[in-house]
């Protein structure tokens, strides 16, 4: 309640706040109450919203695109907060880390595009973007993801293509993902028992990795419709089966599932 200018509590049977604090007025009371907040409560209060006039275009589009920019002016970040943007695009910005200002948009941000940068890691704070539905980090240098990403309870689409992952990150299995793009990495195997738990998964792209065996149990992922696996090292199923498309591949795999 950063904009609260008047708080009158005199005349109530308050015991927790001393009379001398109440007598000093609103600001003194607010300062006292802030000291009593738990650290997590302070964190959840979020950044202070700037007292500026919203940019009409940003307010309408709810988008901030700063692709190919080496820096972002503070006034643009302020506008992003004021306008409550839902989409942030920072492609080709030579980023080695995600700007702190992007994390400050967690109350509204739903789509984050960080493609074609120089990210070697993602910060633990990314787990605070709990409204995020789409995350694109294609063409970076990621070898792993922070466990905190398991907190992205709204995430539906993730694009991790063209990174350096050697396994499917554990934090992804618990998310409600519909589309999981992992092509052009270094993934050596898949674990169908974990993937089967992803009941929302519709599209799984594992093309151009180092997968030496394609488990038939992948066909048991409940709602999977698209499975892309060309360009790996396994020999079975053969290329002619893969060329027929996802439906044929899933049917072939299902027929190979061991019967009890």
C-alpha positions as semicolon CSV with decimal commas, in nm:
position;residue;x (nm);y (nm);z (nm)
1;X;0,000;0,000;0,000
2;X;0,273;0,239;-0,107
3;X;0,023;0,509;-0,209
4;X;-0,156;0,517;0,128
5;X;-0,129;0,872;0,264
6;X;-0,365;0,858;0,559
7;X;-0,417;0,580;0,812
8;X;-0,630;0,663;1,116
9;X;-0,643;0,395;1,386
10;X;-0,681;0,603;1,704
11;X;-0,964;0,498;1,932
12;X;-0,925;0,123;1,869
13;X;-0,822;-0,128;2,139
14;X;-0,479;-0,184;1,985
15;X;-0,216;-0,339;2,207
16;X;0,049;-0,435;1,950
17;X;0,123;-0,074;1,846
18;X;0,237;0,162;2,117
19;X;0,047;0,488;2,167
20;X;0,357;0,695;2,096
21;X;0,385;0,543;1,749
22;X;0,018;0,609;1,671
23;X;0,056;0,970;1,785
24;X;0,331;1,028;1,526
25;X;0,092;0,975;1,236
26;X;0,052;0,765;0,922
27;X;0,416;0,735;0,812
28;X;0,531;0,619;1,154
29;X;0,256;0,356;1,166
30;X;0,343;0,231;0,816
31;X;0,713;0,206;0,903
32;X;0,627;0,009;1,216
33;X;0,402;-0,233;1,028
34;X;0,668;-0,290;0,759
35;X;0,911;-0,399;1,029
36;X;0,662;-0,662;1,139
37;X;0,624;-0,813;0,793
38;X;0,781;-1,154;0,735
39;X;1,052;-1,149;0,462
40;X;0,829;-1,343;0,224
41;X;0,549;-1,088;0,272
42;X;0,784;-0,805;0,179
43;X;0,894;-0,998;-0,129
44;X;0,537;-1,065;-0,240
45;X;0,450;-0,697;-0,216
46;X;0,650;-0,650;-0,536
47;X;0,821;-0,341;-0,677
48;X;0,684;0,008;-0,634
49;X;0,472;0,114;-0,933
50;X;0,605;0,445;-1,073
51;X;0,367;0,739;-1,059
52;X;0,378;0,823;-1,430
53;X;0,130;0,848;-1,713
54;X;0,101;0,513;-1,899
55;X;0,219;0,495;-2,258
56;X;-0,099;0,451;-2,464
57;X;0,047;0,203;-2,714
58;X;0,212;-0,016;-2,448
59;X;-0,104;-0,001;-2,241
60;X;-0,301;-0,132;-2,538
61;X;-0,058;-0,398;-2,661
62;X;0,067;-0,506;-2,316
63;X;0,400;-0,575;-2,489
64;X;0,757;-0,453;-2,461
65;X;0,984;-0,550;-2,752
66;X;1,348;-0,448;-2,724
67;X;1,504;-0,700;-2,963
68;X;1,861;-0,627;-3,073
69;X;1,903;-0,358;-2,808
70;X;2,219;-0,354;-2,597
71;X;2,043;-0,168;-2,314
72;X;1,692;-0,071;-2,210
73;X;1,623;0,280;-2,074
74;X;1,482;0,297;-1,722
75;X;1,177;0,484;-1,845
76;X;1,079;0,186;-2,062
77;X;1,102;-0,050;-1,765
78;X;0,890;0,196;-1,566
79;X;0,630;0,200;-1,842
80;X;0,631;-0,180;-1,851
81;X;0,543;-0,183;-1,481
82;X;0,277;0,087;-1,509
83;X;0,114;-0,074;-1,813
84;X;0,123;-0,424;-1,665
85;X;0,274;-0,584;-1,974
86;X;0,212;-0,953;-2,039
87;X;0,480;-1,005;-2,307
88;X;0,851;-0,915;-2,301
89;X;1,079;-0,985;-2,596
90;X;1,456;-0,944;-2,566
91;X;1,592;-1,145;-2,860
92;X;1,944;-1,086;-2,995
93;X;2,040;-0,857;-2,706
94;X;2,372;-1,026;-2,619
95;X;2,238;-1,095;-2,271
96;X;2,458;-1,295;-2,034
97;X;2,196;-1,264;-1,758
98;X;1,830;-1,171;-1,731
99;X;1,783;-0,809;-1,621
100;X;1,647;-0,766;-1,269
101;X;1,383;-0,533;-1,412
102;X;1,234;-0,827;-1,602
103;X;1,184;-1,013;-1,274
104;X;0,999;-0,707;-1,140
105;X;0,727;-0,774;-1,399
106;X;0,627;-1,101;-1,230
107;X;0,279;-0,979;-1,133
108;X;0,164;-0,968;-1,497
109;X;0,425;-1,128;-1,727
110;X;0,294;-1,424;-1,927
111;X;0,534;-1,450;-2,222
112;X;0,912;-1,413;-2,207
113;X;1,127;-1,434;-2,520
114;X;1,504;-1,450;-2,461
115;X;1,604;-1,622;-2,783
116;X;1,950;-1,587;-2,938
117;X;2,142;-1,445;-2,642
118;X;2,444;-1,563;-2,444
119;X;2,272;-1,712;-2,140
120;X;2,471;-1,988;-1,968
121;X;2,233;-2,008;-1,672
122;X;1,889;-1,888;-1,569
123;X;1,853;-1,728;-1,225
124;X;1,665;-1,898;-0,942
125;X;1,442;-1,589;-0,937
126;X;1,280;-1,700;-1,262
127;X;1,069;-1,929;-1,047
128;X;0,887;-1,620;-0,921
129;X;0,733;-1,559;-1,264
130;X;0,433;-1,768;-1,167
131;X;0,204;-1,613;-1,433
132;X;0,439;-1,716;-1,714
133;X;0,275;-1,926;-1,987
134;X;0,542;-1,915;-2,260
135;X;0,919;-1,916;-2,228
136;X;1,153;-1,904;-2,527
137;X;1,527;-1,942;-2,467
138;X;1,622;-2,086;-2,806
139;X;1,984;-2,051;-2,918
140;X;2,161;-1,989;-2,588
141;X;2,423;-2,187;-2,395
142;X;2,216;-2,350;-2,123
143;X;2,342;-2,679;-1,981
144;X;2,082;-2,705;-1,706
145;X;1,784;-2,526;-1,555
146;X;1,734;-2,412;-1,195
147;X;1,512;-2,634;-0,980
148;X;1,310;-2,324;-0,892
149;X;1,151;-2,342;-1,238
150;X;0,924;-2,613;-1,098
151;X;0,731;-2,319;-0,948
152;X;0,619;-2,200;-1,293
153;X;0,276;-2,350;-1,242
154;X;0,118;-2,176;-1,545
155;X;0,388;-2,262;-1,799
156;X;0,243;-2,425;-2,110
157;X;0,509;-2,375;-2,377
158;X;0,886;-2,387;-2,350
159;X;1,143;-2,369;-2,629
160;X;1,490;-2,485;-2,528
161;X;1,613;-2,567;-2,877
162;X;1,978;-2,502;-2,967
163;X;2,125;-2,515;-2,619
164;X;2,366;-2,760;-2,452
165;X;2,136;-2,977;-2,244
166;X;2,247;-3,338;-2,205
167;X;1,923;-3,448;-2,036
168;X;1,566;-3,330;-1,999
169;X;1,576;-3,098;-1,694
170;X;1,405;-3,250;-1,390
171;X;1,214;-2,931;-1,312
172;X;1,011;-2,966;-1,632
173;X;0,839;-3,293;-1,548
174;X;0,606;-3,138;-1,289
175;X;0,491;-2,850;-1,511
176;X;0,163;-2,837;-1,709
177;X;0,349;-2,813;-2,040
178;X;0,163;-2,859;-2,367
179;X;0,462;-2,799;-2,594
180;X;0,819;-2,888;-2,500
181;X;1,081;-2,810;-2,764
182;X;1,422;-2,967;-2,692
183;X;1,564;-3,010;-3,041
184;X;1,930;-2,949;-3,125
185;X;2,073;-3,024;-2,782
186;X;2,292;-3,310;-2,656
187;X;2,027;-3,522;-2,485
188;X;2,142;-3,883;-2,466
189;X;1,834;-4,061;-2,334
190;X;1,472;-4,010;-2,242
191;X;1,289;-4,140;-1,937
192;X;0,935;-4,236;-2,039
193;X;0,824;-4,310;-1,681
194;X;0,867;-3,940;-1,600
195;X;0,725;-3,814;-1,929
196;X;0,411;-4,024;-1,886
197;X;0,326;-3,808;-1,583
198;X;0,303;-3,503;-1,810
199;X;-0,065;-3,537;-1,883
200;X;-0,093;-3,201;-2,067
201;X;0,192;-3,268;-2,308
202;X;0,077;-3,254;-2,672
203;X;0,402;-3,184;-2,858
204;X;0,749;-3,321;-2,774
205;X;1,035;-3,220;-3,004
206;X;1,359;-3,414;-2,951
207;X;1,506;-3,383;-3,301
208;X;1,882;-3,367;-3,353
209;X;2,001;-3,496;-3,015
210;X;2,211;-3,799;-2,915
211;X;1,931;-4,038;-2,822
212;X;2,055;-4,393;-2,878
213;X;1,730;-4,574;-2,798
214;X;1,370;-4,465;-2,847
215;X;1,159;-4,626;-2,571
216;X;0,824;-4,763;-2,693
217;X;0,666;-4,632;-2,371
218;X;0,679;-4,280;-2,514
219;X;0,358;-4,377;-2,692
220;X;0,189;-4,397;-2,350
221;X;0,217;-4,024;-2,280
222;X;-0,159;-3,962;-2,242
223;X;-0,225;-3,669;-2,478
224;X;0,086;-3,669;-2,695
225;X;0,001;-3,601;-3,060
226;X;0,331;-3,476;-3,204
227;X;0,659;-3,659;-3,145
228;X;0,960;-3,533;-3,342
229;X;1,271;-3,751;-3,312
230;X;1,459;-3,742;-3,643
231;X;1,833;-3,672;-3,637
232;X;1,921;-3,893;-3,339
233;X;2,158;-4,190;-3,318
234;X;1,902;-4,470;-3,271
235;X;1,851;-4,710;-3,560
236;X;1,506;-4,837;-3,468
237;X;1,253;-4,730;-3,579
238;X;1,400;-4,682;-3,924
239;X;1,403;-4,353;-4,109
240;X;1,115;-4,458;-4,336
241;X;0,890;-4,495;-4,031
242;X;0,994;-4,155;-3,896
243;X;0,927;-3,997;-4,235
244;X;0,560;-4,096;-4,214
245;X;0,495;-3,852;-3,932
246;X;0,410;-3,851;-3,565
247;X;0,094;-4,057;-3,586
248;X;0,276;-4,345;-3,756
249;X;0,570;-4,322;-3,516
250;X;0,344;-4,331;-3,210
251;X;0,149;-4,626;-3,350
252;X;0,475;-4,811;-3,424
253;X;0,602;-4,747;-3,072
254;X;0,272;-4,851;-2,914
255;X;0,288;-5,183;-3,092
256;X;0,631;-5,240;-2,939
257;X;0,528;-5,179;-2,580
258;X;0,588;-5,500;-2,382
259;X;0,265;-5,668;-2,282
260;X;0,215;-5,767;-1,917
